[in-house]
């Protein structure tokens, strides 16, 4: 047994070496000891050693790893017919209709793409055309994709591309970090910062083409917004002639519970909605949803075509995902299970001095960790993430200081499985950073 | 029968209408009467009426429509395990190694992407970083993808994005359009134009980051280059501190015969190679191949990650495609069949006054059509394309004037099938534009 394990470990080491000399040593791998998964099913991932992990992190397999319905739909269509959309195909139109049915009626047109990056890049391109302006607003800790245009507005990870002269950043307010200020004051300050950024773009001659935001601000650490912030942000952008782009790559397709899309849950009213990660449950598929007027403006003067996007096979994958979310009631489930977990996380927050706040909604949670002085505690977050991985549970961390635990399971997770995640997390927190004697329950 | 046909035609009309109100009326469709394909196999496509077409146009299904080996590989992997590359996976590394084995030894690193657009955008981003410059050279009738960065350098189709201040265009020389000048003169003039474009970028303070070219210049109309042009172009770019990017989206994976990649056939020596269309035979898959030094420079300072790219399923598709090309000897077949077709096209050129030149190599051909005065003849090209579609053969047209017939079948086409294409084409040309009495064979 031990010899077998050693052999498997040696094989992983060799694989890591081969990976380093082909796709390179920079391509990031999760965890101190990289995991080598060979099998997936629902929320479960099995590694090469035969060990099974409960996945409470991955949001691409929204309807479960290796979902059989998605797999069967792709298998059938790819063996039958797959070509670009310059010919008619019923499956493609069916998918477009079924996807658009999850949006409010004024958002009634869709461009298909192959990824969230392509979606955000296209939305910015459309906004430049429609507004006639070039300026962009982005938040001060965000990531919206890997194209050159998106790299020039990336604030949440390292890029060498210079920050664009046509880009201004602003800070998303968080009532959990209000520093004693009241909600109206936080709101006013945050909107004043947006207005200032817009004025700066106008003075520099760029004008405003768009603000690009994730409606739940997940990379930013799932902040708790003051009432009226999103409405105020959208109004300032529209007053300046810009468009509001909701990046639903992380917050979409039922992730936040209650509604299909994050903007519907949080109250942001967008002109363009971009989609990626969960749309094809791992089949490369993204899209941009907008109004007929915006499509008419852009596409009547731009020959936009995307070879792989919205093919019969991509559409088969997308339709199977929509059917799973519908028929298994995953949107409402995310809401119900989310409430249950939030209550548990609130208990942990109340009882554990190093937990500053429980954040998020639906099946997207954050648990903000601090040290004894209340400062961000990325070391503890890292220790907890590694500890849980060693116990067979996958989570991660986010936020400007990497100090917010990120819990974001496939939507097919059950209440019992979520209890295991929270129980293990609670135990890990207590053991990694013991409560003072006499404290807690 | 007639009633059934009418019903099917009415259904297609309804589908077209539904398409127009979802993905929009602008999304281009081929042919005067759009085709509605429901089944594919090898070079054959079958439409909703049950009519079968010989596909001599599509280059995405390089190893044949609905290739069974690719379909089986995707079906097996998607039912087993599919997740991003932040975990180890043997299939991904195997694919990277097998793909890199088709390149010269100094091109030994690969970034996976989801499309040709993502590949070209990433290559430009890398070139900006490595060169420290921002200027770009592009040809005067080209298309390299749909991102905002690529739109700002698009010269071959309509975009509203203003042509970039950091971009200069130059003309690819064509000995078939030398206007009486000799080859050395054509070469000198063409290279002088490149040198001038570089000087202009330098004077404007942009410097040169890259030239981005398709090694066979397919969108430009498959020009016949003067000897030494590609070497001269690369030397000028390198002297200015720029990188050479070979866009293999159209010319790669055996398309040109003789070698795996277009640059290996034409003699262009690139620093970066970008791939798309045929790589996954319709599964969204692209990549950028480069040297270890370039990857080290870019990735050590840029956190580049791409969620869908190079997943276990994408790699399974890519490996199946490589295996098909290898085992069926498609690279050499493209060369052999290409020679045969070129000889036939040369005969057509010799005998038909409205055929100005036969162009291309491997399984990528152009037939340049002119009118009685020798001017480009897009009307005739369109008539021939439509005529062939009505006879059950799919081809298209390209070039700055849309006057070059484009023939670019899946590589699995047979000699007999190619004969049918050329025979039908020859007949169509004679019937559409009869030879003068006494002319021809």
Interface residues (C-beta under 8 A of the other chain):
Chain A: X12 X15 X16 X18 X19 X21 X22 X23 X24 X26 X27 X28 X29 X30 X34 X35 X36 X37 X38 X39 X40 X45 X58 X60 X61 X65 X66 X68 X70 X71 X72 X74 X75 X78 X79 X80 X81 X82 X83 X84 X85 X86 X87 X88 X89 X90 X92 X93 X96 X97 X100 X108 X109 X110 X111 X112 X114 X115 X116 X117 X118 X121 X122 X124 X125 X128 X129 X146 X147 X148 X149 X151 X157 X158 X159 X160 X161 X276 X277 X282 X283 X284 X285 X295 X298 X299 X300 X301 X302 X303 X304 X305 X306 X307 X308 X309 X310 X311 X313 X314
Chain B: X12 X15 X16 X18 X19 X21 X22 X23 X24 X26 X27 X28 X29 X30 X34 X35 X36 X37 X38 X39 X40 X45 X58 X60 X61 X65 X66 X68 X70 X71 X72 X74 X75 X78 X79 X80 X81 X82 X83 X84 X85 X86 X87 X88 X89 X90 X92 X93 X96 X97 X100 X108 X109 X110 X111 X112 X114 X115 X116 X117 X118 X121 X122 X124 X125 X128 X129 X146 X147 X148 X149 X151 X157 X158 X159 X160 X161 X276 X277 X282 X283 X284 X285 X292 X295 X298 X299 X300 X301 X302 X303 X304 X305 X306 X307 X308 X309 X310 X311 X313 X314
